[in-house]
Structures are given as C-alpha cells and as structure tokens.
Amino acid sequence: MLLKFKVKNYKSFYEEMCFSMEPAPKQKDLSYSILKEHIKGHKSYKALSSAVIYGANASGKSNIIGAMDTFRQIVRRGNILNDEQKTKNYAANALELIPNNVINSACPTEFAIKFVDSGLVFDYKLVVYIGTFLDAKNEARKIVSEKLFINNVLIFDRNENDIELGDNISKFKDSVSSVIFSTPQAIDSLLQDNISSKELFLSNGFKSIVSKKLSDIITDWFINKFMTIYDAGTYRSDISPDSHKFEKNTLSILGFLDEAAQTLGIASNHIGYVYDDNKQLILSSVFQKGEKGAVVKSEVIESLGTLKFINLLFPIVAALKHGGTLIVDEFDNSLHPKVVMNIVSIFHNDEININKAQLIFNTHNPIFLNSALFRRDEIKFVERDDNGFSTHYSLSDFSLPCKKRVRRGADYMKNYFINKYGAIKNIDISPILEKLISSNDFHIKEMGCSR
C-alpha cells in the first residue's frame, strides 16, 4: 500500500515532488475510496485506493510514473549502473537521462518512498549522484546516502564513507541476524567493508549481513507489488508459458480471459494463446463457422482497445489479488471511458478490493473529473512553467483566488477547462498549419507520407 513517493532532480522535476496517496485531512468525499491498514503497536495508516493525473502535453505527467519506474528498476538490480535490458522507460536503462536538462551544474537525484506491507511501514530514501544530463561517465556516479526506517525506527543510515545501524534495531530482533547483537564490533567492521559507491546497501549488504527477511519483503514489494507500466500502448502482458501448462502449437483458451474479452467485445468467436515453435505465446483469435475454424493473430483482427484491455487484465488482476499498487502511463488510451470507470470502481469497492490494491494513472480525458468517481485528493495535476520546471499538486491542495479550497461536488471538468485549476494550456496550431499549407518548401512526399 503506497503512502508517499518523492523525487528530486528527475527530468522536469528539479525541486522535490511529493506524490501522496495519503488522504487529505478533514476531507469527507467518497469514504469508500479509503484503504486502512493497522500496524501492530502503532497507529492505523490510511491510503487512497486510486489517483488520476492531469496536465498539458509535456507538462511532466509521465515523468512522475517514469521516476517511480526508474526507482523500482534501480532497487531491482541493486546498483546505479546502466541496464542492458532495454525498456520503454529509457531513463531507467540509461541513468544519464535522469538529471534535469536545464541545470548545468551537477546536483544529486533523490528518491524516497513510504509504503505498508506485511504489517510494517517502510520508509526508504536513496540519494545518488549521476552527474549532469547526458553525462554517461559511470565511474563518476556514486550513492550519496541511503536510509531505511521501519515503523518509524531507524534501521540503517549509510553515507559515502560508512554505514550505521539504528540504536533501536533490537525492536526487530526476530527478523535481524543474531550475529548483529552477539558481535557488534565485528559486524561494524563488516558493514564498512560492504560499502560500494555504486551498489545499494539495501539490495546487497543489508540482505547478507543484517536481515534477509526484511530485505526480501522490501525487494518483493518493489518487484511484484509496485507495478509500473510506463508505456501502456505497447505493453504486452508477461504471462509465462509455464503458468498455465501450454502445449506447443496448440490453442489454449483461458476461460476468464475469453469471458472478459467477450464482455468488452471481440471481432472473433473466441480468444486465446498459441504456444509456437519459438516458445512464444501468441495472442490469437478463433473464428468458427459450422465445423470449420480458423486461428489468426489477434493483432491483425482485434481492435486496439481489445488488445490493450487483454494485456492490462493480467496486471490488474495481479494487483487486486496481491494488494499491489498498479501505476499506468496513458491507461485509458484506446479504452472506452466506461471501461476505465468500471475498473476504477472495482478498486473503490472494498468487497472486491479486499487486499487493498491501488490504481494510479495519467490521462487527458476530462470525463474522469467527476466528484462521484474521484475524491478531490485523488485528482492530481502537473504544470510546467516557462523555464521547463514541473510542479505537482492535488485538487484538494488548490486554493482559488478567494483563498478558499475547491468545494466538494463542484463542476471539476468545467472549472478545469476554464483554467481555474491550472495544468492546462490554450493551444492554437492553426497559424502553423496555415503557413505550411501556403508554403512552397513543404512537400508531402519529402515527409515520407504516402498519397
């Protein structure tokens, strides 16, 4: 259950950006959207079950999701080196794309996250020095600091030169290696020997020296429950051939998948997977007419919306089943708004969302600016100024000119379009098009367009 995510000096977010999933104080809208988790011996924590992000093109909406995905990938691989595994989020692969490209001086990049899992509250912060934008010198990179709190107790504090364990780490004695308490001097020496300028202590030394159990909980949450999909348009579900015992060159129709697809609408009679000779699962559509039938690749016959829904169905189910936080860039692209609304309502339904899953996505569609669908603190905005710097705020944070907060039940869509909340631009490309139409220098053929 995500509570907060912070980032600083990540692309257009030069100043610290705090994306909060904690409910705004004293706000009464849609109480059913609130998730609650009681921590033994501590207070109960509350979190929003969903959030939708608005902003103009190039405002920085995708940078929020990109920063989450980059942080996830860094923790997953346990270092701040470039990753050879190419993903759509290029900044997660080539970290020299992270720093703000307007600032000439090199400043550290900061990531911080607070979440609840396995009955514990984790607060982890990582500060890294990457260099300046497009500076690909790996040898200059270093981890400036790294800090972990669990249930507000300091577990470790690492800087460039040393690592110290928290004085109250004994509160987690059942999860921490007994050697920590029996030979503290030897452990202190071992900790210092495990400082690597480019390796996360959390993913490496902490696991081997201090607590494999706590490290596994944290890394499992980052890998399996902090679910980031940076480019939903090209996303393909990573269903494993072993997960359903597919047979080679045989069409397998998964009942739940076929039923869900037919509910949305498909061009074929059925939909399933073919496990081919290259050990790849190919989403395939089945056409039946009497005793005859044909199987074709779904991508050549089904709509983009159907294909996207089928691929996103797996992470949606995984989030709901395991209590994950699903974060999707352009989630509603190619999907009908009613489909998206239905999915959002499932995350809001505590009779279905029994494992406290969360859904976060960005969009341009104003139809979700609806007080009956989202709380004011679930509606987020991103705005970019003329200097290229992005800022983020919630509708519940926004102050009107009269210094009053946006009232519950206001016409959010109308007010957004008349620029009451910011995060929108007046756009008119007609002068550009008019100029190109009358220009003799512009030729369709030269632009690679077919007639």
C-alpha positions in Angstrom: 0.0 0.0 0.0 1.8 3.1 -1.2 1.6 6.1 1.1 4.1 8.6 -0.5 6.6 8.9 -3.3 9.1 11.7 -3.5 11.7 12.6 -6.2 14.1 15.5 -6.8 16.1 16.4 -9.9 14.4 13.9 -12.1 13.9 15.3 -15.6 11.4 18.3 -15.4 11.0 17.8 -11.6 14.0 19.8 -10.4 12.6 20.7 -6.9 11.3 18.0 -4.7 8.0 16.5 -5.8 5.8 14.6 -3.3 3.1 12.3 -4.7 0.9 11.5 -1.8 -1.6 8.7 -1.6 -2.5 9.6 2.0 -6.0 11.2 2.3 -6.1 14.9 2.8 -7.0 15.9 6.4 -10.7 16.6 7.2 -11.9 15.7 3.7 -15.2 13.8 3.6 -15.6 12.9 -0.1 -16.1 9.2 -1.0 -15.1 7.4 2.2 -15.2 4.1 0.3 -12.1 5.1 -1.6 -10.0 4.9 1.6 -7.8 1.9 2.5 -6.9 1.2 6.1 -4.1 -0.9 7.5 -3.5 -1.3 11.2 0.2 -1.7 12.3 0.6 -3.7 15.5 1.7 -1.4 18.3 1.3 1.6 16.1 -1.4 3.8 14.6 -3.6 2.8 11.7 -2.5 4.1 8.3 -4.9 5.2 5.6 -4.3 5.4 1.8 -6.2 6.4 -1.3 -7.3 3.5 -3.5 -6.8 5.4 -6.7 -5.4 8.6 -8.2 -5.7 10.2 -11.7 -3.1 12.7 -13.0 -3.9 15.6 -15.4 -1.8 18.1 -17.2 -1.0 19.5 -20.6 1.3 17.7 -23.1 4.9 17.7 -21.9 3.9 19.0 -18.5 5.6 16.1 -16.7 2.8 13.6 -16.1 4.7 10.7 -17.5 7.8 11.9 -15.6 6.1 11.0 -12.3 5.4 7.5 -13.5 8.8 7.3 -15.1 10.5 8.3 -11.8 8.6 5.6 -10.0 9.6 3.0 -12.6 13.2 4.2 -12.6 13.4 3.9 -8.8 11.8 0.4 -9.0 14.4 -0.7 -11.6 17.3 0.6 -9.6 16.2 -1.3 -6.5 15.5 -4.4 -8.6 19.0 -4.5 -10.0 20.7 -3.1 -6.8 23.0 -0.6 -8.4 23.2 2.7 -10.2 24.8 1.4 -13.4 23.1 1.4 -16.8 20.9 -1.6 -17.5 21.4 -3.5 -20.7 17.8 -4.8 -20.5 16.0 -2.2 -22.7 12.6 -1.0 -21.6 10.3 1.8 -22.9 11.4 4.0 -20.0 14.9 4.9 -21.3 15.8 6.8 -18.2 15.6 3.6 -16.2 18.1 2.0 -18.6 20.4 5.0 -19.2 20.6 6.9 -15.9 22.3 9.9 -17.6 18.9 10.8 -18.8 17.6 11.4 -15.3 19.1 14.8 -14.3 17.2 18.0 -15.2 18.5 19.1 -18.7 18.1 22.8 -17.9 20.5 22.9 -15.0 24.2 23.0 -16.0 25.7 22.2 -12.6 25.6 18.6 -11.3 23.1 18.0 -8.5 22.2 14.8 -6.7 18.9 13.0 -7.6 16.8 11.9 -4.6 14.2 9.2 -4.4 12.1 8.4 -1.3 9.1 6.1 -0.8 6.9 5.2 2.1 4.7 2.1 2.0 2.9 -0.5 4.1 3.4 -4.2 3.6 3.4 -7.4 5.7 2.1 -5.4 8.7 5.1 -3.0 8.6 5.6 0.6 7.5 8.7 1.1 5.4 10.3 4.5 4.7 13.3 4.3 2.3 15.4 7.1 0.9 18.1 7.0 -1.7 20.3 9.9 -2.9 22.5 9.4 -5.9 25.0 11.5 -7.8 24.6 10.8 -11.6 26.3 13.9 -13.0 24.7 16.3 -15.5 22.2 15.5 -18.2 23.7 13.1 -20.8 26.9 12.6 -18.8 27.5 8.9 -19.3 30.6 8.6 -17.1 29.8 5.6 -14.9 32.9 6.0 -12.9 31.8 9.4 -11.6 28.5 8.0 -10.3 28.1 7.4 -6.6 25.5 6.8 -3.9 25.5 9.9 -1.6 23.2 8.5 1.1 20.7 5.7 1.8 18.4 5.4 4.8 15.8 2.9 5.9 13.1 3.3 8.6 10.7 0.5 9.6 7.7 1.5 11.8 9.5 4.9 12.3 12.6 3.1 13.7 15.9 3.8 12.0 17.3 0.5 10.6 20.4 1.8 8.8 21.9 5.1 7.8 24.5 5.0 5.0 26.6 7.8 3.6 29.6 7.8 1.2 32.0 6.7 3.9 30.2 4.5 6.4 27.1 2.6 7.4 25.5 2.8 10.9 22.7 0.6 12.2 20.0 2.2 14.2 20.1 2.1 18.0 16.6 0.6 18.2 17.1 -2.1 15.6 16.7 -4.6 18.5 12.9 -4.0 18.2 13.2 -6.2 15.1 15.3 -8.9 16.8 13.2 -11.7 15.4 14.0 -10.6 11.9 17.6 -9.5 12.3 20.6 -11.7 12.3 21.6 -12.7 15.8 25.2 -12.0 15.0 24.4 -8.3 15.0 23.8 -8.4 18.7 26.4 -11.0 19.7 29.4 -9.5 18.0 28.7 -5.8 17.3 32.3 -4.7 16.7 32.9 -7.4 14.1 29.6 -6.5 12.4 30.6 -2.8 12.3 33.8 -3.7 10.5 31.9 -5.9 8.1 29.4 -3.2 7.3 32.2 -0.7 6.4 33.7 -3.3 4.1 30.4 -3.6 2.3 30.2 0.0 1.1 30.2 0.1 -2.7 29.9 3.6 -4.3 27.5 2.2 -6.9 25.7 -0.6 -5.1 22.6 -0.2 -2.9 23.2 -1.4 0.6 19.5 -2.3 0.8 19.7 -4.8 -2.0 23.2 -6.2 -1.2 25.0 -5.9 2.2 21.8 -5.4 4.2 20.4 -8.7 2.9 23.5 -10.8 3.5 24.6 -9.2 6.8 21.6 -7.7 8.7 18.3 -9.2 7.7 17.4 -11.4 4.7 13.8 -11.5 5.9 13.3 -7.7 5.9 15.3 -7.3 2.7 13.1 -9.9 0.9 9.9 -8.2 2.0 11.1 -4.8 0.6 12.5 -6.1 -2.7 9.5 -8.3 -3.2 7.2 -5.3 -2.8 9.3 -3.3 -5.3 9.4 -6.1 -7.9 5.9 -7.6 -7.5 3.6 -5.1 -5.8 5.0 -1.7 -7.0 3.7 -2.3 -10.6 4.8 0.3 -13.1 3.7 0.3 -16.7 5.5 3.2 -18.4 4.1 2.7 -22.0 0.7 1.1 -21.8 0.2 1.5 -25.5 2.9 -1.1 -26.4 2.7 -3.1 -23.1 2.4 -6.9 -23.5 1.5 -9.0 -20.5 4.4 -11.2 -19.5 2.3 -14.3 -19.0 4.6 -17.3 -18.7 4.1 -20.5 -20.8 4.7 -22.5 -17.6 2.0 -20.7 -15.7 -0.9 -22.5 -17.5 1.0 -25.5 -18.9 0.6 -24.5 -22.5 1.2 -27.2 -25.1 3.2 -26.5 -28.2 1.4 -25.4 -31.4 -1.9 -25.8 -29.6 -4.5 -23.1 -29.0 -5.3 -22.6 -25.3 -8.5 -20.7 -24.4 -8.3 -19.3 -20.9 -11.8 -19.1 -19.6 -11.5 -15.9 -17.6 -9.6 -14.2 -20.4 -12.1 -15.2 -23.1 -15.1 -14.2 -21.0 -13.6 -10.8 -20.1 -12.7 -10.1 -23.8 -16.2 -11.0 -25.0 -17.7 -8.7 -22.3 -15.7 -5.9 -23.8 -16.3 -7.0 -27.4 -14.2 -9.0 -29.8 -14.3 -9.4 -33.6 -13.8 -13.2 -33.3 -15.7 -16.1 -31.6 -13.0 -16.7 -29.0 -9.6 -15.5 -28.0 -6.7 -17.4 -26.5 -2.9 -18.2 -26.8 -0.9 -20.3 -29.2 2.4 -21.6 -27.9 4.6 -21.6 -31.0 7.8 -23.3 -32.0 9.9 -20.3 -30.8 8.4 -20.9 -27.3 6.4 -17.6 -27.6 2.8 -17.1 -26.6 0.9 -15.5 -29.4 -2.5 -14.0 -28.6 -4.8 -15.5 -31.2 -8.4 -15.1 -32.3 -10.6 -18.1 -33.2 -13.2 -17.9 -36.0 -15.7 -20.8 -36.2 -18.3 -21.4 -38.9 -20.0 -24.7 -38.6 -17.4 -27.4 -38.3 -14.7 -25.2 -39.9 -12.5 -22.9 -37.9 -9.5 -20.7 -38.3 -7.0 -19.2 -36.0 -5.3 -15.8 -36.7 -3.1 -13.5 -34.7 -5.3 -11.2 -32.7 -3.3 -8.1 -33.6 -4.5 -8.3 -37.2 -8.2 -8.6 -36.4 -9.0 -7.2 -33.0 -9.3 -3.6 -32.1 -6.5 -1.7 -30.3 -8.8 -1.3 -27.3 -9.5 -5.0 -27.0 -5.8 -5.9 -27.3 -4.9 -3.3 -24.7 -7.6 -4.5 -22.3 -6.5 -8.1 -22.6 -2.8 -7.2 -21.9 -3.7 -5.0 -18.9 -6.1 -7.5 -17.5 -3.2 -9.6 -16.1 -1.6 -6.8 -14.0 -5.0 -5.6 -12.9 -5.8 -9.0 -11.5 -2.3 -9.4 -10.0 -2.7 -6.0 -8.2 -6.1 -6.9 -6.8 -5.0 -10.4 -5.9 -1.8 -9.5 -4.1 -2.6 -6.0 -2.9 -0.3 -4.2 -5.3 -0.1 -0.6 -6.5 -0.6 -0.5 -10.3 0.7 2.6 -11.9 0.0 3.0 -15.7 1.0 5.7 -18.1 -1.8 6.6 -20.6 -4.0 3.9 -19.0 -7.2 5.0 -20.8 -5.7 5.3 -24.3 -7.8 3.2 -26.7 -10.1 2.2 -23.9 -13.7 3.4 -23.7 -14.2 5.7 -20.6 -16.9 3.4 -19.3 -14.4 0.5 -19.2 -12.0 2.7 -17.2 -14.7 3.8 -14.9 -15.7 0.2 -14.2 -12.1 -0.7 -13.4 -11.7 2.3 -11.1 -15.0 1.4 -9.3 -13.6 -2.1 -8.7 -10.6 -0.6 -6.9 -13.0 1.5 -4.9 -15.1 -1.5 -4.0 -13.9 -2.9 -0.7 -15.9 -6.0 -1.2 -13.8 -6.8 -4.3 -10.6 -5.0 -3.4 -10.1 -7.0 -0.2 -6.3 -6.9 -0.5 -6.0 -3.1 -0.6 -4.8 -2.7 -4.1 -4.3 0.8 -5.7 -4.6 2.2 -9.2 -2.7 5.3 -10.4 -2.8 6.6 -14.0 -2.5 9.7 -16.1 -4.9 10.9 -18.7 -6.1 13.7 -20.9 -9.8 12.7 -20.8 -11.7 15.2 -18.7 -14.6 12.7 -18.1 -12.9 11.4 -15.0 -13.0 14.9 -13.4 -16.1 13.7 -11.6 -16.8 14.1 -7.9 -18.9 11.0 -8.0 -15.9 9.0 -9.2 -12.8 10.5 -7.6 -12.1 12.4 -4.3 -10.5 15.8 -4.6 -7.2 14.4 -3.1 -7.3 11.6 -5.8 -7.3 14.2 -8.6 -3.7 15.3 -9.3 -2.3 18.0 -11.6 1.1 18.6 -13.1 2.1 22.0 -14.5 5.3 23.1 -16.3 6.5 26.7 -16.2 8.3 28.6 -18.9 11.7 27.6 -17.5 10.9 23.9 -18.0 10.3 23.0 -14.4 7.3 20.9 -13.4 5.2 21.2 -10.2 2.6 18.8 -8.9 -0.4 19.4 -6.7 -3.8 17.8 -5.8 -7.2 19.3 -6.3 -7.6 19.3 -2.5 -4.4 21.4 -2.2 -5.5 24.0 -4.7 -6.5 27.4 -3.5 -9.0 29.5 -5.5 -8.4 33.3 -5.9 -10.7 33.8 -3.0 -8.3 31.7 -0.9 -10.9 29.0 -0.4 -10.4 25.4 -1.2 -12.2 23.7 -4.1 -15.6 22.6 -2.7 -16.8 19.1 -2.8 -19.2 18.5 -5.7 -18.0 21.4 -7.8 -18.1 21.0 -11.6 -14.4 19.9 -11.8 -14.5 19.3 -15.6 -15.9 22.7 -16.4 -13.6 24.5 -14.0 -10.6 22.7 -15.4 -11.4 23.8 -18.9 -11.8 27.4 -18.0 -8.4 27.2 -16.3 -9.5 27.5 -12.7 -7.1 24.8 -11.6 -4.1 25.4 -13.8 -2.3 22.5 -15.5 -3.8 23.3 -18.9 -2.7 25.4 -21.9 -4.5 27.3 -24.6 -3.4 25.8 -27.8 -3.8 27.0 -31.4 -1.8 25.4 -34.1 -3.8 26.9 -36.9 -1.2 29.6 -37.7 1.5 26.9 -38.2 -0.8 24.8 -40.4 -1.9 27.8 -42.4 1.8 28.8 -43.0 2.7 25.2 -44.1 -0.3 25.0 -46.5 0.8 28.1 -48.3 4.5 27.3 -48.3 6.3 26.0 -51.4 9.0 24.5 -49.2 6.8 21.8 -47.7 6.3 18.6 -49.8 4.2 15.7 -48.6 6.4 13.2 -50.5 9.6 14.5 -48.8 7.9 14.0 -45.4 7.6 10.3 -46.1 3.8 10.3 -46.4 2.0 8.1 -48.9 -0.5 9.6 -51.2 
